[in-house]
Amino acid sequence: MDLILKQDVKNLGEKDEIVKVKSGYGRNFLIPKGYATLATESARKVLAENLKQAQFKQDKIRKDADELAARLEGVKLTIGAKAGESGKIFGAINTIQVADALKKQGFEVDRRRITFDQDPKVLGEYTANLNLHKEVKVQVPFEVVAE
């Protein structure tokens, strides 16, 4: 029995994959649980069209991420923070502040896509890792200065 998986199934396959299973497993478990549908000729055509459209969307997202990564080359940010005499910041610099600094320079980056190698808790220079796409990652240097 050929089935099209609607979601990832452990030890069987991934979403949108056509798999061959025993008919009892398909009829009694996969289809009733909503994990799969029958791989009829029309369902195969719909799947092919959906995969084609999804690939087109992914290519566009990847292209946009590549363009943003190219524009981000050479950008250096400066972020102000209140600090004590020894240079220790009151609190820490977070991803929201980095996203705001990028926005002021004209770059729209979601704060959830920003990570740090080490937490910026003292004045100095750091690097922010921007995960623009699963295959496109950019490092942006930034400096923390006292306000």
CNS distance restraints for C-alpha pairs under 8 A (distance, minus, plus):
assign (resid   1 and name CA) (resid  20 and name CA) 5.51 0.50 0.50
assign (resid   1 and name CA) (resid  21 and name CA) 5.46 0.50 0.50
assign (resid   1 and name CA) (resid  22 and name CA) 5.96 0.50 0.50
assign (resid   1 and name CA) (resid  23 and name CA) 5.36 0.50 0.50
assign (resid   1 and name CA) (resid  26 and name CA) 7.31 0.50 0.50
assign (resid   2 and name CA) (resid  18 and name CA) 6.61 0.50 0.50
assign (resid   2 and name CA) (resid  19 and name CA) 5.62 0.50 0.50
assign (resid   2 and name CA) (resid  20 and name CA) 4.52 0.50 0.50
assign (resid   2 and name CA) (resid  21 and name CA) 6.46 0.50 0.50
assign (resid   2 and name CA) (resid  38 and name CA) 6.47 0.50 0.50
assign (resid   2 and name CA) (resid  39 and name CA) 5.46 0.50 0.50
assign (resid   3 and name CA) (resid  18 and name CA) 5.58 0.50 0.50
assign (resid   3 and name CA) (resid  19 and name CA) 5.45 0.50 0.50
assign (resid   3 and name CA) (resid  20 and name CA) 6.40 0.50 0.50
assign (resid   3 and name CA) (resid  21 and name CA) 7.47 0.50 0.50
assign (resid   3 and name CA) (resid  26 and name CA) 7.48 0.50 0.50
assign (resid   3 and name CA) (resid  36 and name CA) 6.07 0.50 0.50
assign (resid   3 and name CA) (resid  37 and name CA) 5.56 0.50 0.50
assign (resid   3 and name CA) (resid  38 and name CA) 4.65 0.50 0.50
assign (resid   3 and name CA) (resid  39 and name CA) 4.67 0.50 0.50
assign (resid   4 and name CA) (resid  15 and name CA) 7.95 0.50 0.50
assign (resid   4 and name CA) (resid  16 and name CA) 5.96 0.50 0.50
assign (resid   4 and name CA) (resid  17 and name CA) 5.70 0.50 0.50
assign (resid   4 and name CA) (resid  18 and name CA) 4.54 0.50 0.50
assign (resid   4 and name CA) (resid  19 and name CA) 6.45 0.50 0.50
assign (resid   4 and name CA) (resid  36 and name CA) 5.40 0.50 0.50
assign (resid   4 and name CA) (resid  37 and name CA) 5.35 0.50 0.50
assign (resid   4 and name CA) (resid  38 and name CA) 6.18 0.50 0.50
assign (resid   4 and name CA) (resid  39 and name CA) 5.40 0.50 0.50
assign (resid   5 and name CA) (resid   9 and name CA) 7.71 0.50 0.50
assign (resid   5 and name CA) (resid  13 and name CA) 7.43 0.50 0.50
assign (resid   5 and name CA) (resid  14 and name CA) 6.81 0.50 0.50
assign (resid   5 and name CA) (resid  15 and name CA) 5.19 0.50 0.50
assign (resid   5 and name CA) (resid  16 and name CA) 5.24 0.50 0.50
assign (resid   5 and name CA) (resid  17 and name CA) 5.61 0.50 0.50
assign (resid   5 and name CA) (resid  18 and name CA) 6.49 0.50 0.50
assign (resid   5 and name CA) (resid  19 and name CA) 7.43 0.50 0.50
assign (resid   5 and name CA) (resid  35 and name CA) 5.89 0.50 0.50
assign (resid   5 and name CA) (resid  36 and name CA) 4.25 0.50 0.50
assign (resid   5 and name CA) (resid  37 and name CA) 6.62 0.50 0.50
assign (resid   6 and name CA) (resid  15 and name CA) 5.26 0.50 0.50
assign (resid   6 and name CA) (resid  16 and name CA) 5.93 0.50 0.50
assign (resid   6 and name CA) (resid  34 and name CA) 7.30 0.50 0.50
assign (resid   6 and name CA) (resid  35 and name CA) 5.25 0.50 0.50
assign (resid   6 and name CA) (resid  36 and name CA) 5.03 0.50 0.50
assign (resid   6 and name CA) (resid  37 and name CA) 7.22 0.50 0.50
assign (resid   7 and name CA) (resid  14 and name CA) 6.30 0.50 0.50
assign (resid   7 and name CA) (resid  15 and name CA) 4.19 0.50 0.50
assign (resid   7 and name CA) (resid  16 and name CA) 7.15 0.50 0.50
assign (resid   7 and name CA) (resid  35 and name CA) 5.86 0.50 0.50
assign (resid   7 and name CA) (resid  36 and name CA) 7.45 0.50 0.50
assign (resid   8 and name CA) (resid  12 and name CA) 7.97 0.50 0.50
assign (resid   8 and name CA) (resid  13 and name CA) 5.98 0.50 0.50
assign (resid   8 and name CA) (resid  14 and name CA) 4.12 0.50 0.50
assign (resid   8 and name CA) (resid  15 and name CA) 4.78 0.50 0.50
assign (resid   8 and name CA) (resid  35 and name CA) 7.94 0.50 0.50
assign (resid   9 and name CA) (resid  13 and name CA) 5.54 0.50 0.50
assign (resid   9 and name CA) (resid  14 and name CA) 6.20 0.50 0.50
assign (resid   9 and name CA) (resid  15 and name CA) 7.78 0.50 0.50
assign (resid   9 and name CA) (resid  35 and name CA) 7.45 0.50 0.50
assign (resid  12 and name CA) (resid  19 and name CA) 7.61 0.50 0.50
assign (resid  13 and name CA) (resid  17 and name CA) 6.51 0.50 0.50
assign (resid  13 and name CA) (resid  19 and name CA) 7.15 0.50 0.50
assign (resid  16 and name CA) (resid  47 and name CA) 7.09 0.50 0.50
assign (resid  18 and name CA) (resid  39 and name CA) 7.16 0.50 0.50
assign (resid  21 and name CA) (resid  25 and name CA) 6.74 0.50 0.50
assign (resid  21 and name CA) (resid  26 and name CA) 6.44 0.50 0.50
assign (resid  22 and name CA) (resid  26 and name CA) 6.42 0.50 0.50
assign (resid  23 and name CA) (resid  27 and name CA) 5.93 0.50 0.50
assign (resid  24 and name CA) (resid  28 and name CA) 5.59 0.50 0.50
assign (resid  24 and name CA) (resid  29 and name CA) 7.71 0.50 0.50
assign (resid  25 and name CA) (resid  29 and name CA) 5.42 0.50 0.50
assign (resid  25 and name CA) (resid  30 and name CA) 6.51 0.50 0.50
assign (resid  26 and name CA) (resid  30 and name CA) 4.85 0.50 0.50
assign (resid  26 and name CA) (resid  31 and name CA) 5.85 0.50 0.50
assign (resid  26 and name CA) (resid  36 and name CA) 7.85 0.50 0.50
assign (resid  27 and name CA) (resid  31 and name CA) 5.71 0.50 0.50
assign (resid  27 and name CA) (resid  32 and name CA) 7.05 0.50 0.50
assign (resid  28 and name CA) (resid  32 and name CA) 6.45 0.50 0.50
assign (resid  29 and name CA) (resid  33 and name CA) 6.01 0.50 0.50
assign (resid  30 and name CA) (resid  34 and name CA) 6.26 0.50 0.50
assign (resid  30 and name CA) (resid  35 and name CA) 5.03 0.50 0.50
assign (resid  30 and name CA) (resid  36 and name CA) 5.49 0.50 0.50
assign (resid  30 and name CA) (resid  37 and name CA) 7.96 0.50 0.50
assign (resid  31 and name CA) (resid  35 and name CA) 5.96 0.50 0.50
assign (resid  31 and name CA) (resid  36 and name CA) 5.10 0.50 0.50
assign (resid  31 and name CA) (resid  37 and name CA) 5.83 0.50 0.50
assign (resid  31 and name CA) (resid  38 and name CA) 7.89 0.50 0.50
assign (resid  38 and name CA) (resid  43 and name CA) 7.51 0.50 0.50
assign (resid  39 and name CA) (resid  43 and name CA) 5.69 0.50 0.50
assign (resid  39 and name CA) (resid  44 and name CA) 5.99 0.50 0.50
assign (resid  40 and name CA) (resid  44 and name CA) 6.16 0.50 0.50
assign (resid  41 and name CA) (resid  45 and name CA) 6.44 0.50 0.50
assign (resid  42 and name CA) (resid  46 and name CA) 6.27 0.50 0.50
assign (resid  43 and name CA) (resid  47 and name CA) 6.06 0.50 0.50
assign (resid  44 and name CA) (resid  48 and name CA) 6.14 0.50 0.50
assign (resid  45 and name CA) (resid  49 and name CA) 6.27 0.50 0.50
assign (resid  46 and name CA) (resid  50 and name CA) 6.12 0.50 0.50
assign (resid  47 and name CA) (resid  51 and name CA) 6.08 0.50 0.50
assign (resid  48 and name CA) (resid  52 and name CA) 6.17 0.50 0.50
assign (resid  49 and name CA) (resid  53 and name CA) 6.24 0.50 0.50
assign (resid  50 and name CA) (resid  54 and name CA) 6.03 0.50 0.50
assign (resid  51 and name CA) (resid  55 and name CA) 6.02 0.50 0.50
assign (resid  52 and name CA) (resid  56 and name CA) 6.29 0.50 0.50
assign (resid  53 and name CA) (resid  57 and name CA) 6.30 0.50 0.50
assign (resid  54 and name CA) (resid  58 and name CA) 6.15 0.50 0.50
assign (resid  55 and name CA) (resid  59 and name CA) 6.08 0.50 0.50
assign (resid  56 and name CA) (resid  60 and name CA) 6.33 0.50 0.50
assign (resid  57 and name CA) (resid  61 and name CA) 6.24 0.50 0.50
assign (resid  58 and name CA) (resid  62 and name CA) 6.04 0.50 0.50
assign (resid  59 and name CA) (resid  63 and name CA) 6.07 0.50 0.50
assign (resid  60 and name CA) (resid  64 and name CA) 6.19 0.50 0.50
assign (resid  61 and name CA) (resid  65 and name CA) 6.17 0.50 0.50
assign (resid  61 and name CA) (resid 133 and name CA) 7.77 0.50 0.50
assign (resid  62 and name CA) (resid  66 and name CA) 6.16 0.50 0.50
assign (resid  62 and name CA) (resid 133 and name CA) 6.52 0.50 0.50
assign (resid  62 and name CA) (resid 135 and name CA) 7.98 0.50 0.50
assign (resid  62 and name CA) (resid 136 and name CA) 7.67 0.50 0.50
assign (resid  63 and name CA) (resid  67 and name CA) 6.28 0.50 0.50
assign (resid  64 and name CA) (resid  68 and name CA) 6.23 0.50 0.50
assign (resid  65 and name CA) (resid  69 and name CA) 6.05 0.50 0.50
assign (resid  65 and name CA) (resid 132 and name CA) 5.61 0.50 0.50
assign (resid  65 and name CA) (resid 133 and name CA) 6.27 0.50 0.50
assign (resid  65 and name CA) (resid 136 and name CA) 6.64 0.50 0.50
assign (resid  66 and name CA) (resid  70 and name CA) 6.20 0.50 0.50
assign (resid  66 and name CA) (resid 136 and name CA) 6.72 0.50 0.50
assign (resid  67 and name CA) (resid  71 and name CA) 6.34 0.50 0.50
assign (resid  68 and name CA) (resid  72 and name CA) 6.12 0.50 0.50
assign (resid  68 and name CA) (resid 107 and name CA) 7.81 0.50 0.50
assign (resid  69 and name CA) (resid  73 and name CA) 6.56 0.50 0.50
assign (resid  69 and name CA) (resid 132 and name CA) 7.73 0.50 0.50
assign (resid  69 and name CA) (resid 136 and name CA) 7.50 0.50 0.50
assign (resid  69 and name CA) (resid 137 and name CA) 7.64 0.50 0.50
assign (resid  69 and name CA) (resid 138 and name CA) 6.23 0.50 0.50
assign (resid  72 and name CA) (resid 138 and name CA) 7.77 0.50 0.50
assign (resid  72 and name CA) (resid 140 and name CA) 7.42 0.50 0.50
assign (resid  73 and name CA) (resid 140 and name CA) 7.75 0.50 0.50
assign (resid  74 and name CA) (resid 140 and name CA) 7.96 0.50 0.50
assign (resid  75 and name CA) (resid 140 and name CA) 6.62 0.50 0.50
assign (resid  75 and name CA) (resid 141 and name CA) 7.44 0.50 0.50
assign (resid  76 and name CA) (resid 140 and name CA) 6.55 0.50 0.50
assign (resid  76 and name CA) (resid 141 and name CA) 5.41 0.50 0.50
assign (resid  76 and name CA) (resid 142 and name CA) 5.48 0.50 0.50
assign (resid  76 and name CA) (resid 143 and name CA) 7.77 0.50 0.50
assign (resid  77 and name CA) (resid 101 and name CA) 6.73 0.50 0.50
assign (resid  77 and name CA) (resid 102 and name CA) 7.42 0.50 0.50
assign (resid  77 and name CA) (resid 140 and name CA) 7.77 0.50 0.50
assign (resid  77 and name CA) (resid 141 and name CA) 6.57 0.50 0.50
assign (resid  77 and name CA) (resid 142 and name CA) 4.39 0.50 0.50
assign (resid  77 and name CA) (resid 143 and name CA) 6.22 0.50 0.50
assign (resid  78 and name CA) (resid 101 and name CA) 7.58 0.50 0.50
assign (resid  78 and name CA) (resid 142 and name CA) 5.58 0.50 0.50
assign (resid  78 and name CA) (resid 143 and name CA) 4.85 0.50 0.50
assign (resid  78 and name CA) (resid 144 and name CA) 6.03 0.50 0.50
assign (resid  78 and name CA) (resid 145 and name CA) 7.01 0.50 0.50
assign (resid  79 and name CA) (resid  97 and name CA) 7.55 0.50 0.50
assign (resid  79 and name CA) (resid  98 and name CA) 7.53 0.50 0.50
assign (resid  79 and name CA) (resid 101 and name CA) 7.01 0.50 0.50
assign (resid  79 and name CA) (resid 142 and name CA) 7.18 0.50 0.50
assign (resid  79 and name CA) (resid 143 and name CA) 6.15 0.50 0.50
assign (resid  79 and name CA) (resid 144 and name CA) 4.97 0.50 0.50
assign (resid  79 and name CA) (resid 145 and name CA) 6.19 0.50 0.50
assign (resid  80 and name CA) (resid 144 and name CA) 5.83 0.50 0.50
assign (resid  80 and name CA) (resid 145 and name CA) 4.94 0.50 0.50
assign (resid  80 and name CA) (resid 146 and name CA) 5.57 0.50 0.50
assign (resid  80 and name CA) (resid 147 and name CA) 5.26 0.50 0.50
assign (resid  81 and name CA) (resid  89 and name CA) 6.58 0.50 0.50
assign (resid  81 and name CA) (resid  90 and name CA) 7.68 0.50 0.50
assign (resid  81 and name CA) (resid  93 and name CA) 7.72 0.50 0.50
assign (resid  81 and name CA) (resid 144 and name CA) 6.84 0.50 0.50
assign (resid  81 and name CA) (resid 145 and name CA) 6.25 0.50 0.50
assign (resid  81 and name CA) (resid 146 and name CA) 5.24 0.50 0.50
assign (resid  81 and name CA) (resid 147 and name CA) 5.43 0.50 0.50
assign (resid  82 and name CA) (resid  89 and name CA) 5.90 0.50 0.50
assign (resid  82 and name CA) (resid  90 and name CA) 5.98 0.50 0.50
assign (resid  82 and name CA) (resid 146 and name CA) 5.62 0.50 0.50
assign (resid  82 and name CA) (resid 147 and name CA) 5.48 0.50 0.50
assign (resid  83 and name CA) (resid  87 and name CA) 5.62 0.50 0.50
assign (resid  83 and name CA) (resid  88 and name CA) 5.39 0.50 0.50
assign (resid  83 and name CA) (resid  89 and name CA) 4.16 0.50 0.50
assign (resid  83 and name CA) (resid  90 and name CA) 5.62 0.50 0.50
assign (resid  83 and name CA) (resid 122 and name CA) 7.81 0.50 0.50
assign (resid  83 and name CA) (resid 123 and name CA) 7.62 0.50 0.50
assign (resid  83 and name CA) (resid 146 and name CA) 5.73 0.50 0.50
assign (resid  83 and name CA) (resid 147 and name CA) 7.52 0.50 0.50
assign (resid  84 and name CA) (resid  88 and name CA) 5.49 0.50 0.50
assign (resid  84 and name CA) (resid  89 and name CA) 6.40 0.50 0.50
assign (resid  84 and name CA) (resid  90 and name CA) 7.22 0.50 0.50
assign (resid  87 and name CA) (resid 122 and name CA) 5.68 0.50 0.50
assign (resid  87 and name CA) (resid 123 and name CA) 5.44 0.50 0.50
assign (resid  87 and name CA) (resid 146 and name CA) 7.85 0.50 0.50
assign (resid  88 and name CA) (resid 121 and name CA) 6.29 0.50 0.50
assign (resid  88 and name CA) (resid 122 and name CA) 4.35 0.50 0.50
assign (resid  88 and name CA) (resid 123 and name CA) 6.41 0.50 0.50
assign (resid  89 and name CA) (resid 121 and name CA) 5.46 0.50 0.50
assign (resid  89 and name CA) (resid 122 and name CA) 5.16 0.50 0.50
assign (resid  89 and name CA) (resid 123 and name CA) 6.73 0.50 0.50
assign (resid  90 and name CA) (resid 121 and name CA) 7.88 0.50 0.50
assign (resid  91 and name CA) (resid 121 and name CA) 6.87 0.50 0.50
assign (resid  92 and name CA) (resid 119 and name CA) 7.31 0.50 0.50
assign (resid  92 and name CA) (resid 120 and name CA) 5.90 0.50 0.50
assign (resid  92 and name CA) (resid 121 and name CA) 4.79 0.50 0.50
assign (resid  92 and name CA) (resid 122 and name CA) 7.84 0.50 0.50
assign (resid  93 and name CA) (resid  97 and name CA) 6.57 0.50 0.50
assign (resid  93 and name CA) (resid  98 and name CA) 7.80 0.50 0.50
assign (resid  93 and name CA) (resid 119 and name CA) 7.48 0.50 0.50
assign (resid  93 and name CA) (resid 120 and name CA) 5.58 0.50 0.50
assign (resid  93 and name CA) (resid 121 and name CA) 6.70 0.50 0.50
assign (resid  94 and name CA) (resid  98 and name CA) 6.77 0.50 0.50
assign (resid  94 and name CA) (resid 120 and name CA) 7.92 0.50 0.50
assign (resid  95 and name CA) (resid  99 and name CA) 6.06 0.50 0.50
assign (resid  95 and name CA) (resid 111 and name CA) 5.46 0.50 0.50
assign (resid  95 and name CA) (resid 112 and name CA) 7.47 0.50 0.50
assign (resid  95 and name CA) (resid 114 and name CA) 5.98 0.50 0.50
assign (resid  95 and name CA) (resid 115 and name CA) 6.99 0.50 0.50
assign (resid  96 and name CA) (resid 100 and name CA) 6.13 0.50 0.50
assign (resid  96 and name CA) (resid 111 and name CA) 5.62 0.50 0.50
assign (resid  97 and name CA) (resid 101 and name CA) 6.18 0.50 0.50
assign (resid  98 and name CA) (resid 102 and name CA) 6.20 0.50 0.50
assign (resid  98 and name CA) (resid 111 and name CA) 7.70 0.50 0.50
assign (resid  98 and name CA) (resid 128 and name CA) 7.96 0.50 0.50
assign (resid  99 and name CA) (resid 103 and name CA) 6.11 0.50 0.50
assign (resid  99 and name CA) (resid 108 and name CA) 7.61 0.50 0.50
assign (resid  99 and name CA) (resid 109 and name CA) 6.12 0.50 0.50
assign (resid  99 and name CA) (resid 110 and name CA) 6.77 0.50 0.50
assign (resid  99 and name CA) (resid 111 and name CA) 5.50 0.50 0.50
assign (resid  99 and name CA) (resid 114 and name CA) 7.85 0.50 0.50
assign (resid 100 and name CA) (resid 104 and name CA) 6.25 0.50 0.50
assign (resid 101 and name CA) (resid 105 and name CA) 6.65 0.50 0.50
assign (resid 102 and name CA) (resid 106 and name CA) 6.43 0.50 0.50
assign (resid 102 and name CA) (resid 107 and name CA) 5.20 0.50 0.50
assign (resid 102 and name CA) (resid 108 and name CA) 6.85 0.50 0.50
assign (resid 102 and name CA) (resid 109 and name CA) 7.25 0.50 0.50
assign (resid 103 and name CA) (resid 107 and name CA) 4.91 0.50 0.50
assign (resid 103 and name CA) (resid 108 and name CA) 5.48 0.50 0.50
assign (resid 103 and name CA) (resid 109 and name CA) 7.44 0.50 0.50
assign (resid 109 and name CA) (resid 113 and name CA) 7.27 0.50 0.50
assign (resid 109 and name CA) (resid 132 and name CA) 7.81 0.50 0.50
assign (resid 110 and name CA) (resid 114 and name CA) 7.36 0.50 0.50
assign (resid 113 and name CA) (resid 130 and name CA) 5.70 0.50 0.50
assign (resid 113 and name CA) (resid 131 and name CA) 5.12 0.50 0.50
assign (resid 113 and name CA) (resid 132 and name CA) 6.64 0.50 0.50
assign (resid 114 and name CA) (resid 128 and name CA) 6.49 0.50 0.50
assign (resid 114 and name CA) (resid 129 and name CA) 5.62 0.50 0.50
assign (resid 114 and name CA) (resid 130 and name CA) 4.75 0.50 0.50
assign (resid 114 and name CA) (resid 131 and name CA) 6.44 0.50 0.50
assign (resid 115 and name CA) (resid 128 and name CA) 5.86 0.50 0.50
assign (resid 115 and name CA) (resid 129 and name CA) 5.13 0.50 0.50
assign (resid 115 and name CA) (resid 130 and name CA) 6.65 0.50 0.50
assign (resid 116 and name CA) (resid 127 and name CA) 6.50 0.50 0.50
assign (resid 116 and name CA) (resid 128 and name CA) 5.04 0.50 0.50
assign (resid 116 and name CA) (resid 129 and name CA) 5.96 0.50 0.50
assign (resid 117 and name CA) (resid 127 and name CA) 6.95 0.50 0.50
assign (resid 117 and name CA) (resid 128 and name CA) 7.27 0.50 0.50
assign (resid 117 and name CA) (resid 129 and name CA) 7.59 0.50 0.50
assign (resid 118 and name CA) (resid 126 and name CA) 7.68 0.50 0.50
assign (resid 120 and name CA) (resid 126 and name CA) 6.86 0.50 0.50
assign (resid 120 and name CA) (resid 144 and name CA) 7.79 0.50 0.50
assign (resid 122 and name CA) (resid 144 and name CA) 7.67 0.50 0.50
assign (resid 123 and name CA) (resid 143 and name CA) 7.60 0.50 0.50
assign (resid 123 and name CA) (resid 144 and name CA) 5.07 0.50 0.50
assign (resid 123 and name CA) (resid 145 and name CA) 5.70 0.50 0.50
assign (resid 123 and name CA) (resid 146 and name CA) 7.01 0.50 0.50
assign (resid 124 and name CA) (resid 143 and name CA) 5.63 0.50 0.50
assign (resid 124 and name CA) (resid 144 and name CA) 5.27 0.50 0.50
assign (resid 124 and name CA) (resid 145 and name CA) 6.88 0.50 0.50
assign (resid 125 and name CA) (resid 141 and name CA) 7.11 0.50 0.50
assign (resid 125 and name CA) (resid 142 and name CA) 5.81 0.50 0.50
assign (resid 125 and name CA) (resid 143 and name CA) 4.30 0.50 0.50
assign (resid 125 and name CA) (resid 144 and name CA) 6.23 0.50 0.50
assign (resid 126 and name CA) (resid 141 and name CA) 5.79 0.50 0.50
assign (resid 126 and name CA) (resid 142 and name CA) 5.46 0.50 0.50
assign (resid 126 and name CA) (resid 143 and name CA) 6.16 0.50 0.50
assign (resid 126 and name CA) (resid 144 and name CA) 7.80 0.50 0.50
assign (resid 127 and name CA) (resid 139 and name CA) 6.28 0.50 0.50
assign (resid 127 and name CA) (resid 140 and name CA) 5.64 0.50 0.50
assign (resid 127 and name CA) (resid 141 and name CA) 4.35 0.50 0.50
assign (resid 127 and name CA) (resid 142 and name CA) 5.99 0.50 0.50
assign (resid 128 and name CA) (resid 139 and name CA) 5.63 0.50 0.50
assign (resid 128 and name CA) (resid 140 and name CA) 5.19 0.50 0.50
assign (resid 128 and name CA) (resid 141 and name CA) 6.15 0.50 0.50
assign (resid 128 and name CA) (resid 142 and name CA) 7.20 0.50 0.50
assign (resid 129 and name CA) (resid 137 and name CA) 7.00 0.50 0.50
assign (resid 129 and name CA) (resid 138 and name CA) 5.89 0.50 0.50
assign (resid 129 and name CA) (resid 139 and name CA) 4.60 0.50 0.50
assign (resid 129 and name CA) (resid 140 and name CA) 6.46 0.50 0.50
assign (resid 130 and name CA) (resid 137 and name CA) 5.64 0.50 0.50
assign (resid 130 and name CA) (resid 138 and name CA) 5.11 0.50 0.50
assign (resid 130 and name CA) (resid 139 and name CA) 6.09 0.50 0.50
assign (resid 130 and name CA) (resid 140 and name CA) 7.41 0.50 0.50
assign (resid 131 and name CA) (resid 136 and name CA) 6.39 0.50 0.50
assign (resid 131 and name CA) (resid 137 and name CA) 4.65 0.50 0.50
assign (resid 131 and name CA) (resid 138 and name CA) 6.65 0.50 0.50
assign (resid 132 and name CA) (resid 136 and name CA) 5.59 0.50 0.50
assign (resid 132 and name CA) (resid 137 and name CA) 5.82 0.50 0.50
assign (resid 132 and name CA) (resid 138 and name CA) 7.47 0.50 0.50
assign (resid 133 and name CA) (resid 137 and name CA) 6.76 0.50 0.50
